[in-house]
């Protein structure tokens, strides 16, 4: 999920050793899929298919181990719901970590701070400045977290309801 997200947000893997490790670890399974599933407009469909296949395999094994019957569509919808929820929580935690780092290590350079800024900036930019800046305090992270959690409750909840 992180590799897909970082590629989608056009975050460079070259400067950070942690991101290069992530790239090296996820490259072998994705190289095979790149032969069949091309990327399109910065969206790595091979990574999406790989994540979806792994999640569906996980849910299939869990339902099989519990002796439950399962339908392909319900496992597919539940897998999509769980991956979407994971994506939302990655953004929420990235925003929280960025806010905490902005309080603690304001004037120091940290590669993590740069990555978090590049990851969160497109979402935080969606909140108008007149709403987010009240008496010098930036409330845009709070607004974005509330919107993300609302999407998680509504959309993911609807997908999970359809999967039942």
DSSP file (Angstrom, degrees, kcal/mol; ACC not computed):
  #  RESIDUE AA STRUCTURE BP1 BP2  ACC     N-H-->O    O-->H-N    N-H-->O    O-->H-N    TCO  KAPPA ALPHA  PHI   PSI    X-CA   Y-CA   Z-CA
    1    1 A X     >        0   0    0      0, 0.0     4,-2.7     0, 0.0     5,-0.2   0.000 360.0 360.0 360.0 -42.5    0.0    0.0    0.0
    2    2 A X  H  >  +     0   0    0      2,-0.2     4,-2.9     1,-0.2     5,-0.2   0.911 360.0  50.5 -63.5 -41.0    2.8    2.4    0.9
    3    3 A X  H  > S+     0   0    0      2,-0.2     4,-2.3     1,-0.2     5,-0.2   0.943 112.4  46.8 -62.2 -46.2    4.6    1.8   -2.4
    4    4 A X  H  > S+     0   0    0      1,-0.2     4,-2.5     2,-0.2    40,-0.2   0.933 114.5  47.7 -58.9 -46.4    1.4    2.5   -4.4
    5    5 A X  H  X S+     0   0    0     -4,-2.7     4,-2.0     1,-0.2    -2,-0.2   0.904 112.1  47.9 -64.5 -43.5    0.6    5.6   -2.3
    6    6 A X  H  <>S+     0   0    0     -4,-2.9     5,-2.9     2,-0.2    -1,-0.2   0.871 114.3  46.7 -67.8 -36.5    4.1    7.0   -2.7
    7    7 A X  H ><5S+     0   0    0     -4,-2.3     3,-1.1    -5,-0.2    -2,-0.2   0.895 111.2  52.1 -69.9 -38.9    4.1    6.4   -6.4
    8    8 A X  H 3<5S+     0   0    0     -4,-2.5    -2,-0.2     1,-0.3    -1,-0.2   0.870 111.5  46.2 -64.7 -37.0    0.7    7.9   -6.8
    9    9 A X  T 3<5S-     0   0    0     -4,-2.0    -1,-0.3    -5,-0.2    -2,-0.2   0.400 113.6-121.2 -85.9   2.9    1.7   11.0   -4.9
   10   10 A X  T < 5 +     0   0    0     -3,-1.1     2,-0.5     1,-0.2    -3,-0.2   0.880  50.8 165.8  60.0  42.6    4.9   11.2   -7.1
   11   11 A X      < -     0   0    0     -5,-2.9    -1,-0.2    -6,-0.1     2,-0.2  -0.791  38.4-117.4 -90.6 129.0    7.3   11.0   -4.1
   12   12 A X        -     0   0    0     -2,-0.5     4,-0.2     1,-0.1     3,-0.1  -0.421  18.6-163.4 -71.9 135.4   10.8   10.2   -5.1
   13   13 A X  S    S+     0   0    0     -2,-0.2     3,-0.3     1,-0.1     7,-0.1   0.542  75.7  80.9 -89.0  -9.9   12.4    7.0   -3.9
   14   14 A X  S    S+     0   0    0      1,-0.2    -1,-0.1     5,-0.1     6,-0.1   0.851  89.0  45.8 -70.4 -37.6   15.9    8.1   -4.7
   15   15 A X  S    S+     0   0    0     -3,-0.1     2,-0.5     1,-0.1    -1,-0.2   0.687 101.6  66.5 -85.7 -18.7   16.7   10.3   -1.7
   16   16 A X     >  -     0   0    0     -3,-0.3     4,-1.9    -4,-0.2     5,-0.2  -0.898  61.3-154.8-113.5 126.5   15.5    8.2    1.2
   17   17 A X  H  > S+     0   0    0     -2,-0.5     4,-2.0     1,-0.2    -1,-0.1   0.838  97.4  54.9 -66.3 -31.6   17.1    4.8    2.2
   18   18 A X  H  > S+     0   0    0      2,-0.2     4,-2.2     1,-0.2    -1,-0.2   0.909 109.4  46.7 -67.1 -41.3   13.9    3.6    3.8
   19   19 A X  H  > S+     0   0    0      2,-0.2     4,-2.3     1,-0.2    -2,-0.2   0.859 109.8  53.5 -69.6 -34.4   11.9    4.2    0.6
   20   20 A X  H  X S+     0   0    0     -4,-1.9     4,-2.5     2,-0.2    -1,-0.2   0.893 108.8  50.1 -65.6 -37.9   14.6    2.5   -1.5
   21   21 A X  H  X S+     0   0    0     -4,-2.0     4,-2.5     2,-0.2    -2,-0.2   0.918 109.5  51.0 -63.8 -43.5   14.3   -0.5    0.8
   22   22 A X  H  X S+     0   0    0     -4,-2.2     4,-1.9     1,-0.2    -2,-0.2   0.907 111.0  48.8 -58.8 -42.6   10.6   -0.5    0.4
   23   23 A X  H  X S+     0   0    0     -4,-2.3     4,-1.2     1,-0.2    -2,-0.2   0.919 111.8  48.6 -63.7 -44.7   11.1   -0.4   -3.4
   24   24 A X  H  X S+     0   0    0     -4,-2.5     4,-0.6     1,-0.2    -2,-0.2   0.869 112.4  48.4 -64.9 -37.1   13.6   -3.3   -3.3
   25   25 A X  H  < S+     0   0    0     -4,-2.5     4,-0.3     1,-0.2    -1,-0.2   0.843 117.6  39.5 -73.4 -33.2   11.3   -5.4   -1.1
   26   26 A X  H  X S+     0   0    0     -4,-1.9     4,-1.2    -5,-0.2    -1,-0.2   0.544  96.6  82.5 -94.5  -7.0    8.2   -4.9   -3.2
   27   27 A X  H  X S+     0   0    0     -4,-1.2     4,-2.6     1,-0.2     5,-0.2   0.923  81.0  59.6 -66.2 -46.5    9.9   -5.0   -6.6
   28   28 A X  H  X S+     0   0    0     -4,-0.6     4,-1.0     1,-0.2    -1,-0.2   0.916 109.9  39.2 -55.8 -50.1   10.1   -8.9   -7.1
   29   29 A X  H  > S+     0   0    0     -4,-0.3     4,-1.0     1,-0.2    -1,-0.2   0.867 119.1  48.5 -68.7 -30.2    6.3   -9.6   -7.0
   30   30 A X  H  X S+     0   0    0     -4,-1.2     4,-2.1     1,-0.2    -1,-0.2   0.799  98.1  67.4 -79.6 -27.3    5.4   -6.5   -8.9
   31   31 A X  H  X S+     0   0    0     -4,-2.6     4,-0.6     1,-0.2    -1,-0.2   0.894 101.1  49.9 -59.5 -39.1    7.9   -7.0  -11.7
   32   32 A X  H >< S+     0   0    0     -4,-1.0     3,-1.0     1,-0.2     4,-0.4   0.919 111.3  48.1 -63.9 -43.3    6.0  -10.1  -12.9
   33   33 A X  H >X S+     0   0    0     -4,-1.0     4,-3.2     1,-0.2     3,-1.3   0.788  98.0  69.2 -70.3 -27.1    2.7   -8.2  -12.9
   34   34 A X  H 3< S+     0   0    0     -4,-2.1    -1,-0.2     1,-0.3    -2,-0.2   0.765  90.3  64.0 -63.0 -23.3    4.2   -5.3  -14.8
   35   35 A X  T << S+     0   0    0     -3,-1.0    -1,-0.3    -4,-0.6    -2,-0.2   0.801 119.1  22.7 -67.5 -27.5    4.4   -7.6  -17.8
   36   36 A X  T <4 S+     0   0    0     -3,-1.3     2,-0.6    -4,-0.4    -2,-0.2   0.725 124.1  48.1-109.3 -31.1    0.6   -7.9  -17.9
   37   37 A X  S  < S-     0   0    0     -4,-3.2     9,-0.3     7,-0.0    -1,-0.2  -0.913  71.7-159.8-121.6 105.0   -0.7   -4.8  -16.1
   38   38 A X        -     0   0    0     -2,-0.6     7,-0.4    -3,-0.1     2,-0.2  -0.405  22.0-110.1 -81.6 160.0    0.7   -1.5  -17.1
   39   39 A X        -     0   0    0      5,-0.1     2,-0.4     6,-0.1     5,-0.2  -0.546  30.3-159.2 -79.9 153.7    0.6    1.7  -15.1
   40   40 A X  B >   -A   43   0A   0      3,-2.1     3,-1.4    -2,-0.2     0, 0.0  -0.965  64.1 -18.9-141.5 121.6   -1.7    4.5  -16.3
   41   41 A X  T 3  S-     0   0    0     -2,-0.4     3,-0.1     1,-0.3    -1,-0.1   0.913 127.2 -48.3  47.7  56.4   -1.3    8.2  -15.4
   42   42 A X  T 3  S+     0   0    0      1,-0.2     2,-0.6   -33,-0.0    -1,-0.3   0.581 110.6 123.5  65.2  12.7    0.8    7.5  -12.3
   43   43 A X  B <   -A   40   0A   0     -3,-1.4    -3,-2.1   -35,-0.0     2,-1.4  -0.923  55.5-147.6-105.9 118.2   -1.6    4.9  -11.0
   44   44 A X     >  +     0   0    0     -2,-0.6     4,-1.6   -40,-0.2     3,-0.3  -0.670  20.1 177.0 -87.2  89.7    0.2    1.6  -10.5
   45   45 A X  H  > S+     0   0    0     -2,-1.4     4,-2.8    -7,-0.4     5,-0.2   0.798  76.8  61.8 -67.0 -28.3   -2.5   -0.9  -11.3
   46   46 A X  H  > S+     0   0    0     -9,-0.3     4,-2.4     1,-0.2    -1,-0.2   0.910 104.8  47.8 -63.1 -40.8   -0.1   -3.9  -10.8
   47   47 A X  H  > S+     0   0    0     -3,-0.3     4,-2.6     2,-0.2    -2,-0.2   0.887 111.8  50.3 -66.2 -38.5    0.3   -2.8   -7.1
   48   48 A X  H  X S+     0   0    0     -4,-1.6     4,-2.7     2,-0.2    -2,-0.2   0.938 112.1  46.6 -64.5 -46.2   -3.5   -2.5   -6.8
   49   49 A X  H  X S+     0   0    0     -4,-2.8     4,-2.7     1,-0.2    -2,-0.2   0.902 113.2  50.1 -62.5 -41.0   -4.1   -5.9   -8.2
   50   50 A X  H  X S+     0   0    0     -4,-2.4     4,-2.4    -5,-0.2    -2,-0.2   0.928 112.5  45.9 -64.0 -45.7   -1.4   -7.4   -6.0
   51   51 A X  H  X S+     0   0    0     -4,-2.6     4,-2.5     1,-0.2    -2,-0.2   0.918 114.5  48.5 -62.5 -43.2   -2.8   -5.8   -2.9
   52   52 A X  H  X S+     0   0    0     -4,-2.7     4,-2.6     2,-0.2    -2,-0.2   0.907 111.4  49.4 -65.1 -42.2   -6.3   -6.9   -3.8
   53   53 A X  H  X S+     0   0    0     -4,-2.7     4,-2.4     2,-0.2    -1,-0.2   0.916 112.6  47.6 -64.0 -43.0   -5.2  -10.5   -4.5
   54   54 A X  H  X S+     0   0    0     -4,-2.4     4,-2.5     2,-0.2    -2,-0.2   0.916 113.6  47.2 -63.9 -42.7   -3.3  -10.8   -1.2
   55   55 A X  H  X S+     0   0    0     -4,-2.5     4,-2.6     2,-0.2    -2,-0.2   0.900 112.7  49.1 -66.6 -40.3   -6.2   -9.4    0.7
   56   56 A X  H  X S+     0   0    0     -4,-2.6     4,-2.4     2,-0.2    -1,-0.2   0.895 111.3  50.0 -66.1 -38.6   -8.7  -11.7   -1.0
   57   57 A X  H  X S+     0   0    0     -4,-2.4     4,-2.4     2,-0.2    -2,-0.2   0.918 111.0  49.9 -63.5 -43.1   -6.4  -14.7   -0.3
   58   58 A X  H  X S+     0   0    0     -4,-2.5     4,-2.2     1,-0.2    -2,-0.2   0.938 113.6  44.3 -60.2 -48.3   -6.2  -13.6    3.3
   59   59 A X  H  X S+     0   0    0     -4,-2.6     4,-2.5     1,-0.2     5,-0.2   0.872 112.3  52.6 -67.4 -36.3  -10.0  -13.3    3.7
   60   60 A X  H  X S+     0   0    0     -4,-2.4     4,-2.2    -5,-0.2    -1,-0.2   0.920 110.8  47.2 -64.2 -43.2  -10.5  -16.6    1.8
   61   61 A X  H  X S+     0   0    0     -4,-2.4     4,-2.7     2,-0.2    -2,-0.2   0.899 112.0  50.3 -65.4 -40.2   -8.2  -18.4    4.1
   62   62 A X  H  X S+     0   0    0     -4,-2.2     4,-1.9     2,-0.2    -2,-0.2   0.938 112.9  45.0 -64.1 -46.4   -9.8  -16.9    7.2
   63   63 A X  H  <>S+     0   0    0     -4,-2.5     5,-2.6     1,-0.2     4,-0.4   0.875 114.2  50.4 -66.4 -35.1  -13.3  -17.9    6.1
   64   64 A X  H ><5S+     0   0    0     -4,-2.2     3,-1.0    -5,-0.2    -2,-0.2   0.911 109.1  50.9 -67.0 -42.2  -12.1  -21.4    5.1
   65   65 A X  H 3<5S+     0   0    0     -4,-2.7    -2,-0.2     1,-0.3    -1,-0.2   0.846 110.8  48.7 -65.1 -33.6  -10.4  -21.9    8.5
   66   66 A X  T 3<5S-     0   0    0     -4,-1.9    -1,-0.3    -5,-0.2    -2,-0.2   0.515 114.3-120.1 -82.3  -4.5  -13.5  -20.8   10.4
   67   67 A X  T < 5 +     0   0    0     -3,-1.0     2,-0.2    -4,-0.4    -3,-0.2   0.753  63.0 145.5  73.9  24.6  -15.5  -23.2    8.2
   68   68 A X      < -     0   0    0     -5,-2.6     2,-0.3    -6,-0.2    -1,-0.2  -0.617  50.3-119.2 -92.9 153.1  -17.7  -20.5    6.8
   69   69 A X        -     0   0    0     -2,-0.2     2,-0.3    -5,-0.0    -1,-0.0  -0.662  34.8-170.7 -86.4 149.2  -19.1  -20.4    3.3
   70   70 A X        -     0   0    0     -2,-0.3     2,-0.3     4,-0.0     3,-0.0  -0.990  17.4-142.2-143.3 150.0  -18.1  -17.4    1.2
   71   71 A X     >  -     0   0    0     -2,-0.3     4,-2.1     1,-0.1     5,-0.2  -0.828  24.2-124.6-108.3 150.3  -19.0  -15.9   -2.1
   72   72 A X  H  > S+     0   0    0     -2,-0.3     4,-2.5     1,-0.2     5,-0.2   0.903 110.1  51.5 -59.8 -42.9  -16.4  -14.3   -4.5
   73   73 A X  H  > S+     0   0    0      1,-0.2     4,-2.7     2,-0.2    -1,-0.2   0.887 109.0  49.7 -66.5 -37.9  -18.3  -11.0   -4.6
   74   74 A X  H  > S+     0   0    0      2,-0.2     4,-2.3     1,-0.2    -1,-0.2   0.898 113.0  46.6 -69.1 -37.2  -18.5  -10.7   -0.8
   75   75 A X  H  X S+     0   0    0     -4,-2.1     4,-2.2     2,-0.2    -2,-0.2   0.898 113.2  50.2 -68.7 -38.8  -14.8  -11.4   -0.5
   76   76 A X  H  X S+     0   0    0     -4,-2.5     4,-2.4    -5,-0.2    -2,-0.2   0.940 113.2  44.9 -62.9 -47.4  -14.0   -8.9   -3.2
   77   77 A X  H  X S+     0   0    0     -4,-2.7     4,-2.5     1,-0.2    -2,-0.2   0.898 113.9  49.0 -65.5 -40.6  -16.1   -6.2   -1.6
   78   78 A X  H  X S+     0   0    0     -4,-2.3     4,-2.5    -5,-0.2    -1,-0.2   0.879 110.9  51.4 -66.4 -36.7  -14.7   -6.8    1.8
   79   79 A X  H  X S+     0   0    0     -4,-2.2     4,-2.4     2,-0.2    -2,-0.2   0.924 111.0  47.2 -64.8 -44.4  -11.2   -6.7    0.4
   80   80 A X  H  X S+     0   0    0     -4,-2.4     4,-2.5     1,-0.2     5,-0.2   0.914 112.4  50.8 -62.0 -42.6  -11.8   -3.4   -1.3
   81   81 A X  H  X S+     0   0    0     -4,-2.5     4,-2.3     1,-0.2    -2,-0.2   0.918 111.5  46.8 -62.4 -43.9  -13.3   -2.1    1.9
   82   82 A X  H  X S+     0   0    0     -4,-2.5     4,-2.3     2,-0.2    -1,-0.2   0.890 113.4  48.1 -67.6 -38.6  -10.4   -3.1    4.0
   83   83 A X  H  X S+     0   0    0     -4,-2.4     4,-2.3     2,-0.2    -2,-0.2   0.897 112.4  48.8 -68.5 -39.2   -7.8   -1.7    1.5
   84   84 A X  H  X S+     0   0    0     -4,-2.5     4,-2.3     2,-0.2    -2,-0.2   0.904 111.6  49.8 -65.2 -40.7   -9.7    1.6    1.3
   85   85 A X  H  X S+     0   0    0     -4,-2.3     4,-2.5    -5,-0.2    -2,-0.2   0.899 109.9  51.2 -63.8 -40.5   -9.9    1.7    5.1
   86   86 A X  H  X S+     0   0    0     -4,-2.3     4,-2.2     2,-0.2    -2,-0.2   0.912 109.2  50.8 -61.8 -42.7   -6.1    1.1    5.3
   87   87 A X  H  X S+     0   0    0     -4,-2.3     4,-1.9     2,-0.2    -2,-0.2   0.916 111.2  48.0 -60.4 -44.4   -5.5    3.9    2.8
   88   88 A X  H  X S+     0   0    0     -4,-2.3     4,-2.5     1,-0.2    -2,-0.2   0.918 112.0  48.8 -64.0 -44.1   -7.6    6.3    4.8
   89   89 A X  H  X S+     0   0    0     -4,-2.5     4,-2.8     2,-0.2     5,-0.3   0.833 106.6  56.6 -68.7 -30.9   -5.8    5.3    8.1
   90   90 A X  H  X S+     0   0    0     -4,-2.2     4,-2.3     2,-0.2    -1,-0.2   0.940 110.5  45.1 -61.7 -45.3   -2.4    5.7    6.5
   91   91 A X  H  X S+     0   0    0     -4,-1.9     4,-2.3     2,-0.2    -2,-0.2   0.923 113.3  50.2 -63.4 -43.5   -3.4    9.3    5.6
   92   92 A X  H  X S+     0   0    0     -4,-2.5     4,-2.3     1,-0.2    -2,-0.2   0.944 114.5  42.7 -61.4 -48.5   -4.8   10.0    9.1
   93   93 A X  H  X S+     0   0    0     -4,-2.8     4,-2.7     1,-0.2    -1,-0.2   0.865 112.2  54.3 -68.3 -34.5   -1.7    8.7   10.9
   94   94 A X  H  X S+     0   0    0     -4,-2.3     4,-2.2    -5,-0.3    -1,-0.2   0.900 110.1  47.4 -64.2 -39.3    0.6   10.5    8.5
   95   95 A X  H  X S+     0   0    0     -4,-2.3     4,-2.4     2,-0.2    -2,-0.2   0.922 112.4  49.0 -66.7 -43.6   -1.2   13.7    9.2
   96   96 A X  H  X S+     0   0    0     -4,-2.3     4,-2.4     2,-0.2    -2,-0.2   0.921 112.7  47.5 -62.7 -43.8   -1.0   13.1   13.0
   97   97 A X  H  X S+     0   0    0     -4,-2.7     4,-2.7     1,-0.2    -1,-0.2   0.903 111.3  51.4 -64.2 -40.5    2.7   12.3   12.8
   98   98 A X  H  X S+     0   0    0     -4,-2.2     4,-1.9    -5,-0.2    -2,-0.2   0.909 110.4  48.8 -63.1 -41.2    3.3   15.4   10.7
   99   99 A X  H  X S+     0   0    0     -4,-2.4     4,-1.2     2,-0.2    -2,-0.2   0.930 112.6  47.6 -64.0 -45.4    1.5   17.6   13.2
  100  100 A X  H  X S+     0   0    0     -4,-2.4     4,-2.3     1,-0.2     3,-0.5   0.918 112.0  49.9 -63.1 -43.0    3.4   16.1   16.1
  101  101 A X  H  X S+     0   0    0     -4,-2.7     4,-1.6     1,-0.2    -1,-0.2   0.839 105.9  56.9 -64.7 -31.8    6.8   16.5   14.3
  102  102 A X  H  < S+     0   0    0     -4,-1.9    -1,-0.2    -5,-0.2    -2,-0.2   0.800 111.3  43.6 -70.1 -25.9    5.9   20.1   13.5
  103  103 A X  H  < S+     0   0    0     -4,-1.2     3,-0.3    -3,-0.5    -2,-0.2   0.881 124.0  33.3 -80.2 -41.0    5.5   20.8   17.2
  104  104 A X  H  < S+     0   0    0     -4,-2.3     2,-0.7     1,-0.2     3,-0.2   0.973 128.9  25.0 -83.0 -59.3    8.6   18.9   18.4
  105  105 A X  S  < S+     0   0    0     -4,-1.6     3,-0.4    -5,-0.2    -1,-0.2  -0.572  71.0 151.7-111.6  67.2   11.3   19.3   15.7
  106  106 A X  S    S+     0   0    0     -2,-0.7    -1,-0.2    -3,-0.3    -2,-0.1   0.897  74.4  30.8 -68.0 -43.7   10.3   22.5   14.0
  107  107 A X  S    S+     0   0    0     -3,-0.2     2,-0.3     2,-0.1    -1,-0.2   0.337 100.0  93.2-103.2   6.8   13.7   23.7   12.7
  108  108 A X  S    S-     0   0    0     -3,-0.4     2,-0.4     2,-0.0    -3,-0.1  -0.770  72.6-123.6-102.1 147.7   15.5   20.4   12.2
  109  109 A X        +     0   0    0     -2,-0.3     2,-0.4     4,-0.0     3,-0.1  -0.736  33.5 169.6 -89.5 134.1   15.6   18.5    8.9
  110  110 A X     >  -     0   0    0     -2,-0.4     4,-1.6     1,-0.1     3,-0.5  -0.989  35.9-138.5-140.7 131.2   14.3   15.0    8.8
  111  111 A X  H  > S+     0   0    0     -2,-0.4     4,-2.2     1,-0.2     5,-0.2   0.847 106.1  58.6 -59.7 -31.8   13.7   12.9    5.7
  112  112 A X  H  > S+     0   0    0      1,-0.2     4,-2.8     2,-0.2    -1,-0.2   0.893 102.2  53.4 -63.7 -39.2   10.5   11.6    7.3
  113  113 A X  H  > S+     0   0    0     -3,-0.5     4,-2.3     1,-0.2    -1,-0.2   0.905 109.0  49.0 -61.7 -41.7    9.2   15.2    7.6
  114  114 A X  H  X S+     0   0    0     -4,-1.6     4,-2.3     2,-0.2    -2,-0.2   0.914 112.4  47.5 -64.9 -43.2    9.8   15.8    3.9
  115  115 A X  H  X S+     0   0    0     -4,-2.2     4,-2.2     2,-0.2    -2,-0.2   0.924 112.7  49.0 -64.1 -44.7    8.0   12.5    2.9
  116  116 A X  H  X S+     0   0    0     -4,-2.8     4,-2.8     1,-0.2     5,-0.3   0.894 110.4  51.2 -63.1 -39.7    5.1   13.3    5.2
  117  117 A X  H  X S+     0   0    0     -4,-2.3     4,-2.4    -5,-0.2    -1,-0.2   0.938 111.7  46.5 -62.8 -46.0    4.8   16.8    3.8
  118  118 A X  H  < S+     0   0    0     -4,-2.3     4,-0.5     1,-0.2    -1,-0.2   0.851 116.2  46.5 -64.6 -33.5    4.8   15.5    0.2
  119  119 A X  H  < S+     0   0    0     -4,-2.2     4,-0.3    -5,-0.2    -2,-0.2   0.907 121.8  33.3 -74.1 -43.1    2.2   12.8    1.1
  120  120 A X  H >X S+     0   0    0     -4,-2.8     4,-2.6    -5,-0.2     3,-0.7   0.723  96.7  83.0 -88.8 -23.1   -0.2   15.1    3.1
  121  121 A X  H 3X S+     0   0    0     -4,-2.4     4,-2.2    -5,-0.3    -1,-0.2   0.852  87.1  54.4 -57.4 -41.5    0.2   18.4    1.2
  122  122 A X  H 34 S+     0   0    0     -4,-0.5     4,-0.5     1,-0.2    -1,-0.2   0.891 114.4  42.2 -61.2 -35.8   -2.3   17.5   -1.6
  123  123 A X  H X4 S+     0   0    0     -3,-0.7     3,-1.0    -4,-0.3     4,-0.4   0.915 115.1  48.5 -74.0 -42.8   -5.0   16.7    1.0
  124  124 A X  H >< S+     0   0    0     -4,-2.6     3,-1.0     1,-0.3    -2,-0.2   0.794 103.4  62.8 -68.5 -26.8   -4.3   19.6    3.2
  125  125 A X  T 3< S+     0   0    0     -4,-2.2    -1,-0.3    -5,-0.3    -2,-0.2   0.732  89.9  69.2 -69.0 -21.8   -4.3   22.0    0.3
  126  126 A X  T <  S+     0   0    0     -3,-1.0     2,-0.5    -4,-0.5    -1,-0.2   0.741  82.3  83.8 -69.3 -22.4   -8.0   21.2   -0.3
  127  127 A X  S <  S-     0   0    0     -3,-1.0    13,-0.1    -4,-0.4     5,-0.0  -0.718  90.2-118.3 -84.4 123.5   -9.0   23.0    2.8
  128  128 A X    >>  -     0   0    0     -2,-0.5     4,-2.0     1,-0.1     3,-0.8  -0.296  15.8-127.1 -61.3 144.7   -9.3   26.7    2.2
  129  129 A X  H 3> S+     0   0    0      1,-0.2     4,-2.3     2,-0.2    -1,-0.1   0.824 105.9  60.9 -63.5 -34.0   -6.9   28.9    4.2
  130  130 A X  H 34 S+     0   0    0      1,-0.2    -1,-0.2     2,-0.2    -2,-0.1   0.799 111.2  40.9 -68.2 -25.1   -9.7   31.2    5.6
  131  131 A X  H <4 S+     0   0    0     -3,-0.8    -2,-0.2     1,-0.1    -1,-0.2   0.870 118.0  45.5 -83.0 -40.9  -11.2   28.1    7.3
  132  132 A X  H  < S+     0   0    0     -4,-2.0     7,-4.5     1,-0.1     2,-0.8   0.773 101.0  67.2 -80.8 -25.9   -8.0   26.5    8.4
  133  133 A X  E  <  +B  138   0B   0     -4,-2.3     2,-0.5     5,-0.2     5,-0.2  -0.829  56.2 164.0-104.4 104.8   -6.1   29.5    9.9
  134  134 A X  E >  S-B  137   0B   0      3,-2.4     3,-1.8    -2,-0.8    -3,-0.0  -0.972  76.1 -23.0-121.9 115.5   -7.8   30.9   13.0
  135  135 A X  T 3  S-     0   0    0     -2,-0.5    -1,-0.1     1,-0.3     3,-0.1   0.867 127.5 -50.3  50.9  43.0   -5.7   33.2   15.2
  136  136 A X  T 3  S+     0   0    0      1,-0.2     2,-0.5    -3,-0.0    -1,-0.3   0.455 112.9 118.2  81.3   0.8   -2.5   31.7   13.8
  137  137 A X  E <   -B  134   0B   0     -3,-1.8    -3,-2.4     2,-0.0     2,-0.7  -0.891  60.1-138.3-104.8 127.9   -3.5   28.1   14.4
  138  138 A X  E     +B  133   0B   0     -2,-0.5     3,-0.3    -5,-0.2    -5,-0.2  -0.751  23.9 175.1 -88.5 112.5   -3.8   25.8   11.3
  139  139 A X     >  +     0   0    0     -7,-4.5     4,-2.2    -2,-0.7     3,-0.2   0.337  51.5 103.1 -96.9   5.5   -6.9   23.6   11.6
  140  140 A X  H  > S+     0   0    0     -8,-0.3     4,-2.5     1,-0.2     5,-0.2   0.871  77.8  54.3 -61.1 -37.7   -6.6   22.1    8.2
  141  141 A X  H  > S+     0   0    0     -3,-0.3     4,-2.4     1,-0.2    -1,-0.2   0.917 109.8  48.1 -61.2 -39.2   -5.2   18.8    9.5
  142  142 A X  H  > S+     0   0    0     -3,-0.2     4,-2.2     2,-0.2    -2,-0.2   0.914 111.8  48.9 -65.1 -43.0   -8.2   18.4   11.8
  143  143 A X  H  X S+     0   0    0     -4,-2.2     4,-2.3     2,-0.2    -2,-0.2   0.920 112.7  48.0 -62.5 -44.2  -10.6   19.2    9.0
  144  144 A X  H  X S+     0   0    0     -4,-2.5     4,-2.8     1,-0.2    -2,-0.2   0.900 110.8  51.0 -65.3 -40.7   -9.0   16.7    6.7
  145  145 A X  H  X S+     0   0    0     -4,-2.4     4,-2.6    -5,-0.2    -1,-0.2   0.904 110.3  49.6 -63.9 -40.7   -9.0   14.0    9.4
  146  146 A X  H  X S+     0   0    0     -4,-2.2     4,-2.1     2,-0.2    -2,-0.2   0.917 113.1  46.7 -63.8 -42.9  -12.7   14.5   10.1
  147  147 A X  H  X S+     0   0    0     -4,-2.3     4,-2.5     2,-0.2    -2,-0.2   0.925 113.1  49.1 -64.9 -44.2  -13.5   14.3    6.4
  148  148 A X  H  X S+     0   0    0     -4,-2.8     4,-2.3     1,-0.2    -2,-0.2   0.912 111.8  48.3 -62.4 -42.2  -11.3   11.1    6.0
  149  149 A X  H  X S+     0   0    0     -4,-2.6     4,-2.4     2,-0.2    -1,-0.2   0.873 110.3  52.4 -66.8 -35.6  -13.0    9.5    9.0
  150  150 A X  H  X S+     0   0    0     -4,-2.1     4,-2.9     2,-0.2     5,-0.3   0.915 109.9  48.3 -64.4 -42.8  -16.4   10.4    7.6
  151  151 A X  H  X>S+     0   0    0     -4,-2.5     4,-2.0     1,-0.2     5,-1.1   0.902 110.8  52.4 -62.5 -40.4  -15.5    8.8    4.3
  152  152 A X  I  <>S+     0   0    0     -4,-2.3     5,-0.8    -5,-0.2     4,-0.4   0.921 113.2  43.2 -61.6 -43.8  -14.3    5.8    6.2
  153  153 A X  I  <5S+     0   0    0     -4,-2.4     4,-0.5     3,-0.2    -2,-0.2   0.938 123.9  34.4 -67.8 -46.7  -17.5    5.5    8.1
  154  154 A X  I  X5S+     0   0    0     -4,-2.9     4,-2.0     3,-0.2    -3,-0.2   0.976 126.6  31.1 -76.8 -56.9  -19.8    6.1    5.1
  155  155 A X  I  X5S+     0   0    0     -4,-2.0     4,-2.4    -5,-0.3    -3,-0.2   0.947 125.1  41.8 -73.2 -49.4  -18.1    4.5    2.1
  156  156 A X  I  ><S+     0   0    0     -5,-1.1     4,-2.5    -4,-0.4     5,-0.2   0.897 115.3  52.6 -66.5 -38.2  -16.3    1.6    3.8
  157  157 A X  H  ><S+     0   0    0     -5,-0.8     4,-2.1    -4,-0.5    -1,-0.2   0.900 109.5  49.1 -61.5 -40.5  -19.3    0.9    5.9
  158  158 A X  H  X S+     0   0    0     -4,-2.0     4,-2.3     2,-0.2    -2,-0.2   0.915 111.2  49.3 -65.6 -42.7  -21.5    0.8    2.8
  159  159 A X  H  X S+     0   0    0     -4,-2.4     4,-1.6     1,-0.2    -2,-0.2   0.902 111.8  48.9 -62.7 -40.6  -19.0   -1.6    1.1
  160  160 A X  H  X S+     0   0    0     -4,-2.5     4,-0.8     2,-0.2    -1,-0.2   0.870 109.9  51.6 -68.0 -35.2  -18.9   -3.8    4.2
  161  161 A X  H >< S+     0   0    0     -4,-2.1     3,-0.7     1,-0.2    -2,-0.2   0.901 110.0  49.2 -66.0 -40.1  -22.7   -3.8    4.3
  162  162 A X  H 3< S+     0   0    0     -4,-2.3    -1,-0.2     1,-0.2    -2,-0.2   0.801 106.0  58.5 -67.7 -28.1  -22.8   -4.9    0.6
  163  163 A X  H 3<        0   0    0     -4,-1.6    -1,-0.2     1,-0.2    -2,-0.2   0.695 360.0 360.0 -75.6 -18.5  -20.3   -7.6    1.3
  164  164 A X    <<        0   0    0     -4,-0.8    -1,-0.2    -3,-0.7    -2,-0.1   0.498 360.0 360.0 -70.6 360.0  -22.5   -9.3    3.9
